[in-house]
Amino acid sequence: MTNLTISLDENLVKQARIKAIQEGTSLSAKVREMLAAYVRQDMPAAPIVIPKLPVSKARGGLKPGIDPSSNRSLYDAMDAGMDLKNLS
């Protein structure tokens, strides 16, 4: 077997590990399974989920501290919003 190093969002990896454990498997096994399906071209299309960015209700627009010209700032804001949903 070959090791592969990839860069992924930390929150995504945490959520994927939790889901894999709940399914009684490992994240590595799920990645192998999805990669094999991708190679076979029978992987079902994943639904597109567009997370909502936090918007200021006082004056509209993005909340203070979110830089719309920075991908990292936008990703962090989306991750923060997704974390709040998962806690409820």
C-alpha positions as CSV (number, residue, x, y, z in Angstrom):
1,M,0.0,0.0,0.0
2,T,1.1,3.6,-0.7
3,N,0.9,6.5,1.6
4,L,-0.5,9.8,0.1
5,T,-0.1,13.2,1.7
6,I,-2.9,15.7,0.9
7,S,-3.9,19.1,2.4
8,L,-7.4,19.3,3.8
9,D,-9.3,21.7,6.0
10,E,-8.9,20.7,9.6
11,N,-12.7,21.0,10.4
12,L,-13.5,18.9,7.4
13,V,-11.1,16.1,8.6
14,K,-12.6,16.2,12.1
15,Q,-16.1,15.9,10.8
16,A,-15.2,13.1,8.4
17,R,-13.4,11.2,11.1
18,I,-16.4,11.4,13.4
19,K,-18.8,10.3,10.6
20,A,-16.5,7.4,9.7
21,I,-16.4,6.2,13.3
22,Q,-20.2,6.4,13.5
23,E,-20.3,4.2,10.4
24,G,-17.9,1.7,12.0
25,T,-15.0,2.4,9.7
26,S,-11.9,4.6,9.4
27,L,-11.4,7.8,7.4
28,S,-8.6,6.0,5.4
29,A,-11.0,3.2,4.4
30,K,-13.6,5.8,3.3
31,V,-11.0,7.7,1.2
32,R,-9.8,4.4,-0.4
33,E,-13.5,3.5,-1.1
34,M,-14.3,6.9,-2.7
35,L,-11.0,6.9,-4.7
36,A,-11.8,3.4,-6.1
37,A,-15.3,4.5,-7.0
38,Y,-13.9,7.7,-8.7
39,V,-11.6,5.5,-10.8
40,R,-14.5,3.3,-11.7
41,Q,-16.5,6.4,-12.5
42,D,-19.5,5.1,-10.5
43,M,-19.2,7.6,-7.6
44,P,-22.6,9.3,-7.1
45,A,-22.7,13.0,-7.5
46,A,-22.5,14.7,-4.1
47,P,-25.0,17.4,-3.5
48,I,-23.6,20.9,-3.6
49,V,-23.9,22.6,-0.2
50,I,-23.2,26.3,-0.2
51,P,-22.6,27.4,3.4
52,K,-24.0,30.8,4.5
53,L,-21.6,33.5,5.6
54,P,-22.5,35.5,8.7
55,V,-24.2,38.7,7.8
56,S,-24.6,41.8,10.0
57,K,-28.3,42.4,10.7
58,A,-27.5,46.0,11.8
59,R,-26.3,47.4,8.5
60,G,-26.2,44.5,6.1
61,G,-23.1,43.0,4.5
62,L,-20.5,40.7,6.1
63,K,-19.9,40.9,9.8
64,P,-16.9,42.9,10.9
65,G,-13.6,41.0,10.7
66,I,-14.4,39.1,7.5
67,D,-12.2,40.1,4.6
68,P,-14.1,39.4,1.4
69,S,-10.9,39.5,-0.6
70,S,-9.3,36.7,1.5
71,N,-10.2,33.1,0.8
72,R,-8.9,32.1,4.2
73,S,-11.1,34.7,6.0
74,L,-14.2,33.5,4.1
75,Y,-13.4,29.8,4.7
76,D,-12.9,30.5,8.4
77,A,-16.2,32.4,8.6
78,M,-18.1,29.5,6.8
79,D,-16.4,27.0,9.1
80,A,-17.5,29.0,12.2
81,G,-21.1,29.1,10.8
82,M,-21.1,25.3,10.2
83,D,-19.7,24.6,13.6
84,L,-22.6,26.5,15.2
85,K,-25.2,24.4,13.2
86,N,-23.5,21.1,14.3
87,L,-23.7,22.0,18.0
88,S,-27.5,22.5,18.0
